Amino acid sequence: MRVDVLTLFPEMFDGVFGTSILGKAQTKGLVSLNAVNFRNYATNKHNTVDDTPYGGGGGMVLKPDPIFAAVEDVLEKRNEETTTVPTKAPRIILMCPQGETFTQKKAEELVQEDHLIFICGHYEGYDERIREFLVTDELSIGDYVLTGGELPAMVAIDSVVRLIPGVLGNETSAVTDSFSTGLLEYPHYTRPPEFRGMKVPDVLLSGHHLNIDAWRREQSLIRTLERRPDMLEAAELTDKERIWLDKLRSETERNSE
């Protein structure tokens, strides 16, 4: 997979792209991560990439021409660097507070792509022609406003890249993560079996894998009910599990009265 990020601050990505899981993924040749300064594509002598909005109003708006030119150059370089003709057009993703909320499901969708291009904005907003004629997706990481799209892009890229086969040491890790299963993840324990009087649940020391799996599923259900009950509406549950959750929910409500 290739990931290009259009940003005014490419230096912000140096540490993120070069360390931890992302750095290892690049070393393994599983992903190519590139930060591109789209100010280099400005067409005026002052290299400005923003201007005042037509119709008046506060703030500045990112101009379309540097963004379009940067995307076109990235695509041209990609075509020059590969010996095979790309079979899929890239997903061009605008990081924006107005966008679709980024989720694990979206990450699992994007990891199927060969090439992702993220656009990180600043100032008041984007020229609407960028949204209408260039991007394929608009993504937000939450209902709050940041100074730019760099941090949201880092979040999305990390979430996607860790799903690439071979990136994580344990291939089951991404499958059992919170949200991947539709439920929050079950509790984890490691050595020592007892620490300051706090013990690891006996079932995890039993070696009985069916009982362990059942315990983990039950704990995921309980944790999701307690912390994110909204997720249970869309989760794939058996009839038995739904009945059990209803009883647990009723008991919780009675105890809180």
C-alpha positions as CSV (number, residue, x, y, z in Angstrom):
1,M,0.0,0.0,0.0
2,R,1.1,3.6,-0.7
3,V,0.0,6.5,1.5
4,D,0.6,10.1,0.6
5,V,-0.3,13.0,2.9
6,L,-0.6,16.5,1.6
7,T,0.3,18.9,4.4
8,L,1.8,22.3,5.1
9,F,3.8,20.7,7.9
10,P,5.5,17.5,6.6
11,E,8.0,17.6,9.5
12,M,5.1,16.6,11.8
13,F,5.1,13.2,10.2
14,D,8.8,12.4,10.5
15,G,8.6,10.7,13.9
16,V,5.2,9.1,13.4
17,F,6.1,7.5,10.1
18,G,9.6,6.4,11.2
19,T,8.9,4.7,14.5
20,S,6.8,1.9,16.2
21,I,4.4,-0.1,14.0
22,L,4.4,2.4,11.1
23,G,8.2,2.4,11.0
24,K,8.4,-1.4,11.1
25,A,5.8,-1.6,8.3
26,Q,7.9,0.5,6.1
27,T,11.0,-1.4,6.9
28,K,9.2,-4.6,5.9
29,G,8.2,-3.1,2.6
30,L,4.5,-3.5,3.4
31,V,3.6,0.2,3.1
32,S,5.1,3.4,1.6
33,L,4.4,6.5,3.7
34,N,5.1,10.0,2.2
35,A,4.4,13.5,3.4
36,V,4.2,16.2,0.7
37,N,4.2,19.9,1.3
38,F,1.5,21.3,-1.0
39,R,2.9,24.8,-0.5
40,N,5.5,23.8,-3.1
41,Y,2.7,23.8,-5.7
42,A,1.6,27.3,-5.1
43,T,1.6,29.4,-8.3
44,N,2.3,32.9,-7.0
45,K,5.5,34.6,-6.0
46,H,4.6,34.5,-2.3
47,N,3.8,30.8,-2.3
48,T,0.4,31.4,-0.6
49,V,-2.1,28.6,-0.6
50,D,-5.0,30.4,0.9
51,D,-7.1,33.5,0.1
52,T,-10.1,35.4,1.5
53,P,-13.6,33.9,0.7
54,Y,-15.8,35.3,-2.0
55,G,-18.8,36.9,-0.4
56,G,-16.9,38.0,2.6
57,G,-16.6,36.5,6.1
58,G,-13.9,35.7,8.5
59,G,-10.9,33.5,8.1
60,M,-9.0,32.3,5.0
61,V,-9.9,29.4,2.6
62,L,-7.5,27.0,1.0
63,K,-7.2,27.6,-2.7
64,P,-7.9,24.7,-5.1
65,D,-5.0,25.0,-7.5
66,P,-2.1,23.9,-5.1
67,I,-4.2,21.0,-3.9
68,F,-5.1,19.8,-7.4
69,A,-1.6,20.2,-8.6
70,A,-0.1,18.3,-5.7
71,V,-2.5,15.4,-6.2
72,E,-1.7,15.3,-9.9
73,D,2.0,15.3,-9.2
74,V,1.7,12.5,-6.7
75,L,-0.2,10.4,-9.2
76,E,2.3,11.1,-11.9
77,K,5.3,10.1,-9.6
78,R,3.4,6.9,-8.6
79,N,3.0,5.9,-12.2
80,E,6.7,6.6,-12.9
81,E,7.9,4.6,-9.9
82,T,5.8,1.4,-10.6
83,T,6.4,-1.1,-13.4
84,T,2.8,-2.1,-13.5
85,V,-0.2,0.0,-14.4
86,P,-2.3,0.7,-11.3
87,T,-5.6,-1.1,-11.5
88,K,-7.4,1.1,-9.0
89,A,-7.8,4.8,-8.7
90,P,-6.6,6.1,-5.3
91,R,-8.9,7.1,-2.5
92,I,-8.4,10.8,-1.9
93,I,-9.4,11.6,1.6
94,L,-10.1,15.1,3.0
95,M,-9.7,15.3,6.8
96,C,-12.5,17.6,7.8
97,P,-14.8,18.2,10.8
98,Q,-17.8,17.9,8.4
99,G,-16.8,14.5,7.2
100,E,-18.0,11.0,8.0
101,T,-16.9,9.9,11.5
102,F,-13.9,7.6,11.2
103,T,-14.6,4.1,12.5
104,Q,-12.9,0.7,12.6
105,K,-15.3,-0.4,9.9
106,K,-13.9,2.5,7.7
107,A,-10.4,1.4,8.5
108,E,-11.2,-2.1,7.4
109,E,-12.6,-0.7,4.2
110,L,-9.6,1.5,3.4
111,V,-7.0,-1.2,4.0
112,Q,-8.4,-2.9,0.9
113,E,-7.1,-0.1,-1.2
114,D,-3.7,0.2,-3.0
115,H,-3.2,3.9,-2.6
116,L,-4.6,6.5,-0.2
117,I,-4.0,10.2,-0.4
118,F,-4.9,12.3,2.7
119,I,-5.4,16.1,2.5
120,C,-4.7,18.1,5.6
121,G,-6.2,21.5,5.7
122,H,-5.8,24.6,7.9
123,Y,-7.5,28.0,8.1
124,E,-11.2,28.4,7.8
125,G,-11.9,25.7,5.3
126,Y,-11.5,24.4,1.7
127,D,-12.5,25.8,-1.6
128,E,-15.7,23.8,-2.3
129,R,-14.3,22.6,-5.7
130,I,-11.8,20.5,-3.8
131,R,-14.7,18.6,-2.1
132,E,-16.8,18.4,-5.2
133,F,-14.3,17.5,-7.9
134,L,-11.3,16.0,-6.3
135,V,-11.8,14.0,-3.1
136,T,-13.5,10.6,-2.8
137,D,-14.0,10.7,1.0
138,E,-14.3,13.2,3.8
139,L,-13.4,11.9,7.3
140,S,-13.6,13.3,10.8
141,I,-12.2,11.7,14.0
142,G,-14.7,13.3,16.2
143,D,-17.1,16.2,17.0
144,Y,-14.4,18.8,17.9
145,V,-12.2,21.2,16.0
146,L,-8.4,21.0,15.7
147,T,-6.0,23.5,14.2
148,G,-5.3,21.2,11.2
149,G,-5.8,17.9,9.6
150,E,-2.4,16.4,10.4
151,L,-3.3,14.8,13.7
152,P,-6.5,13.2,12.4
153,A,-4.6,11.9,9.4
154,M,-2.1,10.3,11.6
155,V,-4.8,8.6,13.6
156,A,-6.5,7.3,10.4
157,I,-3.2,6.1,8.9
158,D,-2.2,4.3,12.0
159,S,-5.6,2.6,12.2
160,V,-5.4,1.5,8.6
161,V,-1.8,0.4,8.3
162,R,-1.9,-1.9,11.4
163,L,-4.6,-3.9,9.5
164,I,-2.2,-4.7,6.6
165,P,-1.3,-8.5,6.8
166,G,2.1,-8.9,8.2
167,V,2.3,-5.5,10.0
168,L,1.4,-6.8,13.4
169,G,3.5,-9.6,15.0
170,N,0.3,-11.5,16.0
171,E,-2.1,-11.7,13.1
172,T,-5.1,-12.3,15.5
173,S,-4.5,-9.0,17.4
174,A,-6.3,-6.8,14.9
175,V,-9.1,-9.3,14.6
176,T,-9.9,-9.3,18.3
177,D,-9.4,-5.6,18.9
178,S,-12.2,-3.5,20.4
179,F,-14.6,-2.5,17.6
180,S,-13.3,-5.1,15.1
181,T,-15.7,-7.7,16.6
182,G,-18.5,-5.2,17.2
183,L,-17.9,-5.4,20.9
184,L,-15.3,-3.9,23.3
185,E,-12.4,-6.2,23.9
186,Y,-12.3,-8.5,27.0
187,P,-9.8,-7.9,29.9
188,H,-6.2,-9.1,29.6
189,Y,-3.9,-10.5,32.2
190,T,-0.3,-11.7,32.2
191,R,2.4,-12.8,34.8
192,P,2.5,-12.9,37.7
193,P,-0.6,-14.9,38.5
194,E,-1.0,-13.0,41.8
195,F,0.2,-9.4,42.4
196,R,-0.4,-7.6,45.7
197,G,-3.3,-9.9,46.5
198,M,-4.9,-9.3,43.1
199,K,-5.3,-12.6,41.2
200,V,-5.8,-13.6,37.6
201,P,-9.2,-15.2,37.0
202,D,-8.9,-19.0,37.5
203,V,-10.4,-19.8,34.1
204,L,-7.5,-18.2,32.3
205,L,-5.1,-20.5,34.2
206,S,-7.1,-23.6,33.5
207,G,-5.8,-24.4,30.0
208,H,-9.4,-25.2,29.0
209,H,-9.7,-23.2,25.8
210,L,-13.4,-23.5,25.3
211,N,-14.1,-22.2,28.8
212,I,-11.6,-19.4,28.2
213,D,-13.3,-18.4,24.9
214,A,-16.7,-18.4,26.7
215,W,-15.3,-16.3,29.5
216,R,-13.8,-13.8,27.1
217,R,-17.0,-13.5,25.1
218,E,-19.0,-13.0,28.3
219,Q,-16.6,-10.3,29.5
220,S,-16.8,-8.5,26.1
221,L,-20.5,-8.4,26.4
222,I,-20.4,-7.1,30.0
223,R,-17.8,-4.5,29.2
224,T,-19.7,-3.3,26.1
225,L,-23.0,-3.1,28.1
226,E,-21.3,-1.1,30.8
227,R,-19.3,1.3,28.6
228,R,-20.8,1.4,25.1
229,P,-24.3,0.0,25.2
230,D,-25.1,1.7,21.9
231,M,-22.8,-0.8,20.2
232,L,-25.0,-3.8,21.2
233,E,-27.7,-2.7,18.8
234,A,-25.6,-3.5,15.8
235,A,-23.5,-6.3,17.3
236,E,-24.0,-9.9,16.0
237,L,-25.5,-11.7,19.0
238,T,-27.2,-15.0,19.5
239,D,-30.7,-15.2,20.9
240,K,-29.2,-16.6,24.1
241,E,-26.8,-13.7,24.5
242,R,-29.6,-11.1,23.9
243,I,-31.8,-12.8,26.6
244,W,-28.8,-12.9,29.0
245,L,-28.0,-9.2,28.4
246,D,-31.6,-8.2,29.0
247,K,-31.5,-10.0,32.4
248,L,-28.2,-8.4,33.2
249,R,-29.5,-5.0,32.2
250,S,-32.6,-5.4,34.3
251,E,-30.5,-6.5,37.4
252,T,-28.3,-3.5,36.9
253,E,-31.2,-1.1,36.8
254,R,-32.8,-2.7,39.9
255,N,-29.6,-2.4,41.9
256,S,-29.2,1.2,41.0
257,E,-32.7,2.1,42.3
